[in-house]
Amino acid sequence: MIEITCGQAWRLKHTLLPVGKMFFNRFQLLSAVCLMILMAFYFIDYSKYLGEPPNITPTTPERSHVSRSPVTRHLPLPGPCTCHQGSTILKDHLPKEQSEELKQRRAREFQQNKNRTTSVLSRLLFALPNSPLQYPIQGYTVQPLTSTVIPGILGSICRALCYCSGENKLIIESSNLVLLNNLLAKVSYTSTVYHINTGDLGIYISSHVTITTKTFLRHRELKVLLDSIRKFYNNIKVIIADDSLEPEPIHRENILHYLMPPAQGWFAGRNLAVSQVTTKYFLWVDDDFVFTEKTKIEKLVEVMEANPELDVVGGAVEENQFYFTLIYEEGEENEGGCLYRMSQGKFHSLPGYPQCFLANGVVNFFLARTDAVQKVGFDPKLQRVAHSEFFMDGLGSLLVASCSHVSIGHQPKTADSQSSTYDKYRIPGENDEEFKLQLHFYKNNLKCIKYG
């Protein structure tokens, strides 16, 4: 009894080509017989192994130990996303008389933006299965640290296929090509390293960094901040965006004081200050912070220079680190996605800097790459309730880290440090919160959001 595998039959068929007119009919007949034998074996195998599950053997090279990251396995199916428990359903916060109109407008704007930003590189392309594996080579986006089914993966050899993954090797064997391809359709990809995109420091920090801040009705606190900066960095440039109702003049060397129309808000001031930065980096601080011996700007610059892909690196305020991750699940286009801001969520540490780790957002004390932040910008429509929203707009384009070894102080609150006028503008009202939720629905195309 002769066993002919698929590969042998393929070679046999292409070997038995006619080599001359004298032997043409003989070889043609022999080729036909071989093809009939091949088809007979295929149908026998198909009926014999129709119910047999493929033999899957995962193998790991003995030369190394493979550590597995604690990655949550999640294979999202096409369709609506799932809101986290306690999420705010954004459509419920739309004005009832404008609800349907806003939904239709959002759908039109989303499609227009999609058509404008989608390039030919976004189209899904496949390597044909003559390798012998069909797989996507372009146009497929995966979420970091989440298992995602690979679309269109297909084998063309019916006896065996080897799928390699890093240092691991997965061998799938089956006599049935149909079963093999059914199994390949369930193969998923999981990234184990969080990433979004795959110079030397000079003598003076002032040539690399500008300090920026936004102030409103806190002249006393601003003076304390400026005094503390000059105590440790006597020549660094400071840019102040001031939208106070009655601003007080500041006459100090190397300080740029930009006056705005009154009460323009938090993000409008940030936009103004950052737009005037001419250095590679800027350090953002609040106007009631205070520099201490632990406020080492050069240490943050060192981290950024060692990791050129980083865009933002945050520190600690009063030894307390605040950071968060943004868990986004894409949903149906017309319904929108689901977003969960998880406080104290983080990814892996930075190579060579165990005190630093990747996150999606950090506290109001951070060093940032000027050009990267200017591309994202701060939405000036957000006047009172805004911080996380900047990092939400930068999700997927800004690589963010948080470090514990650099900190800044916070000025103590006193009885006369807060006025009723300041509180009136500083404390957001119900309308501000409602507007923010409506903005998330329309601009960010979200179905629901949860702040955790």
C-alpha positions in Angstrom: 0.0 0.0 0.0 1.4 3.4 -1.1 0.7 6.5 0.9 0.7 9.7 -1.0 0.7 13.0 0.9 -0.5 16.2 -0.6 3.0 17.5 -1.1 4.1 14.3 -2.8 1.0 14.3 -5.0 1.7 17.9 -6.0 5.3 17.1 -6.9 4.1 14.0 -8.8 1.6 15.9 -10.8 4.1 18.5 -11.9 6.9 16.0 -12.6 4.9 13.8 -15.0 4.7 16.4 -17.7 5.1 15.2 -21.4 8.7 15.3 -22.5 8.3 14.3 -26.1 5.7 13.4 -28.7 6.6 9.7 -28.6 5.7 9.4 -24.9 3.0 12.0 -24.7 0.0 9.7 -24.4 1.7 7.4 -21.9 2.6 10.2 -19.5 -0.7 11.9 -20.0 -2.5 8.7 -19.0 -0.2 8.2 -16.0 -0.8 11.8 -14.8 -4.5 11.3 -15.0 -4.2 8.0 -12.9 -2.2 9.9 -10.3 -4.7 12.7 -10.1 -7.5 10.1 -9.6 -5.5 8.5 -6.8 -5.0 11.8 -5.2 -8.7 12.7 -5.3 -9.6 9.3 -3.9 -7.2 9.7 -1.0 -8.6 13.2 -0.3 -12.2 12.1 -0.1 -11.2 9.0 2.0 -9.4 11.3 4.4 -12.2 13.8 4.4 -14.8 11.2 5.4 -12.5 9.4 7.8 -11.4 12.6 9.7 -14.5 14.6 9.4 -15.1 14.3 13.1 -11.5 14.2 14.2 -10.2 17.3 16.0 -6.8 18.5 14.8 -3.8 17.6 16.8 -2.4 20.7 18.3 1.1 20.6 19.9 2.5 23.8 21.5 6.2 23.5 21.9 8.6 25.8 23.7 12.4 25.8 23.0 14.3 24.3 26.0 17.0 27.0 25.7 14.8 29.7 27.3 12.0 30.2 29.7 9.1 32.1 28.4 7.4 34.4 30.9 3.7 35.2 30.3 2.4 38.6 31.0 -0.9 38.8 33.0 -2.9 39.8 29.9 -6.7 39.7 30.0 -8.0 37.5 27.2 -10.7 39.3 25.4 -11.8 38.5 21.8 -14.2 41.2 20.8 -16.9 40.2 18.3 -18.2 42.7 15.8 -21.1 44.7 17.2 -21.9 47.0 20.1 -19.3 47.6 22.8 -20.0 46.7 26.5 -20.2 49.6 29.0 -18.4 49.1 32.3 -20.7 48.8 35.3 -21.5 52.3 36.6 -20.8 54.0 33.2 -22.7 57.1 32.1 -24.8 56.6 29.0 -24.1 59.7 27.1 -27.1 59.9 24.8 -29.3 60.2 28.0 -27.6 63.6 28.6 -28.5 65.1 25.2 -31.2 67.8 25.1 -34.4 65.9 24.3 -35.5 68.3 21.6 -32.2 68.0 19.8 -31.3 64.3 20.5 -32.2 62.8 17.1 -30.7 65.7 15.2 -27.4 65.4 17.2 -27.2 61.7 16.6 -27.7 62.1 12.8 -25.2 65.0 12.8 -22.6 62.9 14.7 -23.0 60.0 12.3 -22.4 62.4 9.3 -19.4 64.1 10.9 -17.9 60.7 11.9 -18.2 59.4 8.3 -16.7 62.6 6.9 -13.8 62.5 9.3 -13.3 58.8 8.5 -13.2 59.5 4.8 -10.8 62.4 5.3 -8.4 60.6 7.5 -8.5 57.1 6.0 -5.6 56.4 3.6 -4.8 53.6 1.2 -2.6 52.2 3.9 -5.7 51.6 6.0 -7.1 49.1 3.5 -6.9 45.4 4.6 -4.4 43.5 2.4 -3.5 39.8 2.6 -0.5 37.7 1.6 -1.9 35.0 -0.6 -1.7 31.4 0.8 1.2 30.2 -1.4 3.6 30.7 1.5 1.6 28.4 2.5 -0.2 30.7 4.9 -2.6 33.5 4.1 -2.4 36.4 6.6 -3.0 40.2 6.8 0.0 42.4 6.0 -1.7 45.8 6.2 -4.7 47.7 7.4 -5.5 45.8 10.6 -5.4 47.6 14.0 -5.1 45.8 17.3 -5.6 47.1 20.9 -2.5 46.9 23.1 -2.5 44.0 25.7 -5.7 42.5 24.3 -6.1 39.3 22.3 -7.6 40.0 18.9 -8.7 37.4 16.3 -6.5 37.6 13.1 -8.8 38.1 10.1 -8.4 36.0 7.0 -5.7 33.6 8.2 -5.8 30.6 5.9 -3.7 27.5 5.3 -3.1 25.7 2.0 -1.4 22.5 3.2 -3.6 19.7 4.5 -1.1 17.7 6.5 0.7 20.1 8.8 1.2 23.8 9.5 3.7 25.5 11.9 2.7 28.8 13.4 5.5 30.6 15.2 5.1 33.2 17.9 8.2 34.8 19.4 10.0 32.1 21.2 7.0 29.8 21.2 6.0 27.5 18.4 2.5 26.1 17.8 2.3 23.0 15.5 -1.2 22.2 14.2 -1.6 18.9 12.4 -4.7 17.6 10.6 -5.5 15.4 7.6 -8.5 17.7 6.9 -7.9 21.0 5.3 -11.4 22.2 6.2 -10.9 21.5 9.9 -7.5 23.1 9.8 -8.8 26.3 8.3 -11.7 26.4 10.8 -9.1 26.3 13.6 -6.9 28.9 11.9 -9.9 31.3 11.9 -9.7 31.3 15.7 -6.0 32.1 16.0 -5.6 35.4 17.8 -2.8 37.9 18.3 -1.9 39.4 21.7 0.7 42.2 22.1 2.6 41.8 25.4 4.2 45.3 25.4 2.3 48.5 25.5 3.3 50.9 22.7 1.5 53.1 20.2 4.3 53.7 17.6 6.7 51.5 16.6 20.0 63.8 21.6 22.3 64.8 24.1 21.4 67.0 27.0 23.2 70.4 27.0 24.8 72.2 29.9 21.8 74.4 30.7 18.4 73.0 31.3 16.9 76.3 30.1 17.9 75.6 26.5 15.7 72.5 26.6 12.7 73.3 28.8 10.2 76.1 29.3 7.9 76.1 32.4 4.3 76.9 31.6 1.3 77.6 33.8 -2.2 79.0 33.7 -3.5 81.4 36.5 -6.8 82.9 37.5 -7.3 85.1 40.5 -4.4 83.5 42.4 -1.8 86.2 42.4 -0.4 85.4 45.8 0.1 81.7 44.9 1.6 82.6 41.6 4.2 84.8 43.3 5.2 81.9 45.7 5.5 79.5 42.7 7.8 82.0 40.8 10.0 82.6 43.8 10.4 78.8 44.3 11.3 78.3 40.6 14.0 81.0 40.8 15.4 79.4 43.9 16.4 76.3 41.9 16.4 77.5 38.2 17.4 81.1 38.1 17.3 81.6 34.3 14.7 79.2 33.0 11.9 80.8 30.9 8.4 80.8 32.4 5.3 81.4 30.4 2.1 82.5 32.2 -1.4 82.6 30.7 -3.6 84.8 32.8 -7.4 85.2 32.4 -8.0 86.9 35.7 -10.7 89.5 36.0 -8.2 92.1 37.1 -4.7 90.8 36.3 -1.8 92.1 38.3 1.3 93.0 36.2 4.4 90.8 36.6 7.8 92.4 35.9 10.5 89.7 36.2 13.4 88.7 34.0 12.7 85.8 31.5 9.0 85.6 32.4 6.4 86.0 29.7 3.0 87.1 31.0 0.2 86.8 28.5 -3.1 88.5 29.4 -6.3 86.9 28.1 -9.9 88.1 28.0 -11.4 87.4 31.5 -12.5 83.8 32.5 -11.7 82.1 29.2 -11.1 78.8 31.0 -8.6 76.1 31.8 -7.8 74.7 28.3 -7.9 78.0 26.5 -5.1 79.1 28.8 -3.1 76.0 28.3 -3.4 76.4 24.5 -2.1 79.9 24.7 0.9 79.0 27.0 2.0 76.0 25.0 1.7 77.8 21.7 4.4 80.2 22.8 6.9 77.5 23.8 10.0 77.4 21.5 12.0 74.8 23.4 12.0 71.0 22.8 10.1 70.4 26.0 7.8 72.2 28.4 7.1 71.5 32.1 3.4 72.0 33.1 2.7 73.1 36.6 -0.3 74.5 38.4 -0.1 78.1 39.8 -0.4 76.8 43.4 2.5 74.4 43.2 5.9 75.0 44.8 9.4 73.8 43.7 11.4 71.7 46.2 14.7 69.9 46.4 13.0 67.0 44.7 11.8 69.0 41.7 14.6 67.9 39.4 13.5 68.8 35.9 16.8 67.3 34.5 15.8 63.8 35.7 12.6 64.0 33.7 14.5 65.2 30.7 16.9 62.3 31.1 14.0 59.8 31.0 12.6 61.5 27.8 16.0 61.5 26.1 16.6 57.9 26.9 13.1 57.0 25.5 12.6 59.1 22.4 9.2 57.6 21.7 7.8 59.2 24.9 5.7 62.3 24.6 4.7 63.0 28.2 6.2 62.0 31.5 4.6 62.9 34.8 5.9 63.2 38.3 4.4 63.2 41.8 2.7 66.0 43.7 3.4 66.0 47.4 4.8 62.4 47.0 1.5 61.3 45.6 1.3 59.9 42.1 -1.9 60.2 40.1 -2.1 58.3 36.9 -4.7 56.3 35.0 -5.3 54.1 32.0 -8.0 54.5 29.4 -9.8 51.3 28.5 -11.5 51.8 25.1 -13.7 49.3 23.3 -14.7 50.1 19.8 -18.4 49.7 19.1 -20.7 50.1 16.2 -20.1 53.3 14.3 -23.6 54.7 14.7 -23.7 53.9 18.4 -20.2 54.8 19.4 -17.4 53.2 21.6 -17.1 52.6 25.4 -14.5 54.3 27.5 -13.4 53.6 31.1 -10.9 55.8 32.9 -9.3 53.5 35.5 -7.5 55.5 38.2 -4.1 54.1 39.2 -4.1 51.8 36.2 -0.7 51.3 34.6 1.2 49.2 32.1 4.8 47.9 32.3 7.9 49.8 33.5 10.3 51.7 31.3 13.5 49.8 30.4 16.3 51.0 32.7 13.9 53.1 34.9 12.0 50.8 37.3 10.6 53.9 39.1 8.7 54.8 35.8 6.0 53.0 34.0 3.7 53.6 31.1 0.1 54.9 31.6 -2.4 56.8 29.6 -2.7 59.9 31.7 -0.8 61.6 34.6 -1.1 64.4 37.1 -0.9 68.2 36.3 2.9 68.1 36.9 4.4 66.7 33.7 7.2 67.3 31.2 6.0 67.0 27.6 7.4 67.1 24.1 6.3 70.4 22.7 5.5 69.4 19.1 3.6 66.3 20.1 1.3 68.1 22.5 0.7 71.0 20.1 -0.6 68.4 17.5 -3.2 67.1 20.1 -4.1 70.5 21.6 -6.4 71.4 24.4 -10.1 71.8 23.5 -11.0 75.4 24.5 -14.7 74.4 24.8 -13.7 72.8 28.1 -13.4 75.7 30.6 -14.0 74.3 34.1 -13.9 70.5 34.0 -10.9 69.3 32.0 -7.7 67.3 32.5 -8.3 63.7 31.6 -10.0 65.0 28.4 -6.6 66.1 27.0 -5.3 62.5 27.4 -8.5 61.1 26.0 -8.0 63.2 22.8 -4.4 62.0 22.7 -5.2 58.3 23.1 -3.3 56.4 20.4 -1.0 59.3 19.6 0.6 60.2 22.9 2.9 57.8 24.7 2.7 58.7 28.4 4.7 57.6 31.4 4.7 58.4 35.2 7.7 58.5 37.4 7.9 58.6 41.2 11.4 59.9 41.7 10.6 63.5 40.7 8.0 65.5 42.7 6.8 69.0 43.3 5.2 70.5 46.4 1.6 71.9 46.8 1.0 75.2 48.6 -1.2 74.8 51.7 -4.6 76.3 51.5 -5.3 79.2 53.9 -8.5 81.0 54.9 -7.8 83.9 52.6 -6.4 82.0 49.7 -9.8 81.2 48.2 -12.4 83.9 47.5 -16.0 83.5 46.7 -15.4 84.9 43.3 -12.7 82.3 42.6 -15.0 79.5 43.8 -17.8 80.7 41.6 -15.6 80.1 38.5 -13.5 77.2 39.8 -16.2 74.9 41.0 -18.0 73.5 38.0 -21.8 73.6 37.9 -24.2 71.0 36.6 -24.3 72.7 33.2 -20.5 72.3 32.8 -20.7 68.6 33.6 -23.6 68.0 31.2 -21.8 69.9 28.4 -18.7 67.7 28.9 -20.7 64.5 28.6 -22.4 65.9 25.5 -19.0 66.7 24.0 -17.8 63.2 24.6 -20.9 61.9 22.8 -20.4 64.1 19.8 -16.7 64.8 19.4 -15.3 61.5 20.7 -18.1 59.4 19.3 -18.7 57.6 22.6 -21.7 55.6 23.7 -20.8 55.6 27.4 -18.0 56.7 29.7 -17.0 55.8 33.3 -14.6 57.8 35.5 -13.1 55.3 37.9 
